[in-house]
Structure formats: C-alpha cells, structure tokens
C-alpha cells in the first residue's frame, strides 16, 4: 500500500520532556487520518515534524516519499498547513493575503491574481475579498487561512485542530470543505480534540498518548474494542420502572441508572438484550424501547487514555490557555509565516 504520510519510531525531545516516543503513523493517499489525543500527547509536535519545521531526534518521517529531514524543500512543495489559529495578515484584504502567498511561491502577477480569485470563489469569500481580514468573522478568517494553505495546490494538507473556537455553523462549513478536498484527491492529516469531528471526517483514526500510538482503526473498529456499550430500556408503563430495573440488574450484574423514564446500564454481552426482553415478557412488562447502543467516540477516548472527568470536560470544550504543556509550548513556538506556508 502507498502511504502519503508515514512515520516510523519517531522521537522528539525538548530537554527532559519526551514529546514523541516512537510514534508510528500511516495515512493512505486520498484519505483523512484523524489523530486524537489529550493535551500534551504530541499531536502538534508530530505535525511540525511532518511539515519540516522541527527535526526529529530519532526515527523517520516521509511525506509523498520524501524524507522530512533529508529533503525538507521537496516536502514543503507538496504540503499545506493550517494551525489552531488563523495566520493571515489581518491588515491585508483577503485577496491581498492570497496574492502575496502566490507571489512568494513564484506565481506571476496575473497568475497570482487568478489563483486568489479562484480560491476566494471556492471558499465563498468573493464578496469579502476586497475587505481587510480584520473585518472577517472567525469562520471567515479560518476559511481564508485554509485557502492560503491551498495556494500552492498541496498534495497533503495538515489541519492542526482547525475548528478550535469556531461556532457550530462555521465548524460544519469547515467539515464540508475538508470533504471536498479529499474528494478532489488530497490527503488530510487532522488533529483534533473534538470527537464528533474525527468521527464524521476520518477514514482512519489513531489515538496517541504520551507520544505513542495506543490504538488505531476506523471509528467503528475503535468503538468495538471497548466494552462500554449501553443497554437502554423504556418500559411502556413508567410505574414499573423499579421492577424493570431489578430484572435488568439481576441479569446484567450492573445497577441501571434511571434517566427520566429510561434505564441505562453498561454491558459487554450482546446476548443480554434478548435475555432481558424474555424476562420482562414473562413478568408481563411491556417495553416501548429497548436498544443496545454503541459507545461514542468520546467514551472510547476516555477508556483508552484513562483520563478523568476534568480532562474529559477540557476535551469537550477544546483547549484553553491554561491547558498548554511544556511540550506543546515548545512545539508551537512561533515561526515565520512564510515557513509555515511551505516553500514560500
């Protein structure tokens, strides 16, 4: 199989902090690889190495067959990078931002203008192209930022937590854009802490913690690896909720939790729903709903990483200024914008 992105035993240290400790990643051509991990897991460090902005201390990383340490110039020709925060020049117009990057990439003035026009139209920014970026909404700035990363028509695109801080509508717009890019043949590496995002977009998922991969597979494969399935039961007669709960507890060994007129219990036996239904029928208890629900990707993540409620809440709302770790700070150190944009 041909991989657009491949790392083997990748290691990166910042003083006494080991950010990556033998990281193995593979992204198939024309797919989305979702990279999940708690704060400080090494996601941003991995992206910066793959963008040739950091040199690894061990192992290897290749992008489109080019070794990032030996051939950084070639790597930058084939990649685009969008980070957690829009990196556009807010004092320039949208059109000027795109034209400037196109010129830095070697386009002639007419070609740069045409490329800017095309991208503004593609990202539904044509009407705002003559306005300064500082007047754009957060969602518009992120779309412009992504458009800038595509000026050089990269084969591989790194999206490092691209929807952080966006409202739900803007996040959905970004998801549609990512889908369009992959349909057109791009390979996308997506790092995120939003589980729904990777569940919706990623063809393959890796979960990393403390700089190593702790699980990999499709969304469905990862969900199947955990025993956090939930049996949901709604008796037709809510007055028999307690009686129903006792039967479920006897059969499952776990105490159901009442959620209004609904009972929920964690199970790992797929035969249990049939057993419960038969016992309830024998007791003359009708049910209006009985279903075995797969765990959400959030539950899989918490099960794999062992993070507690506080970390789960931070993950659900996205990173805040206080969540940054030492390795994150080192990996996210500012670089010149022309370097971030690849060859420019």
Buried (B, 14 or more C-beta within 10 A) or exposed (E): EEBBBBBBBBBBBBEEBBBBBBBBBBBBBBBBBBBBBBBBBBBBBBBBBBBBBBEBBEBBBBBBEBBBBEBBEBBBBBBBBBBBBBBBBEEBBBBBBBBBBBBBBEBEEEBBBBBBBBBBEBBEBBEBBEBBBEEBEEBBBBBBBBBBBBBBEBBBBBBBBBBBBBEEEBBBBBBEBBBEBBEEEBBBBBBBBBBBBBBBBBBBBBBBBBBBBBBBBEBEEBBBBBEBBBBBBBBEBEEBBEBBBEBBBEBBEBEBEEEEBBBBBBBEBEEBBEBBBEBBEEEEBEBEEBEBEBBBBBBBBBBBBEBEEEBBEBBEEBBEEEBBBEBBEBBBEEEEBEBBBBBB
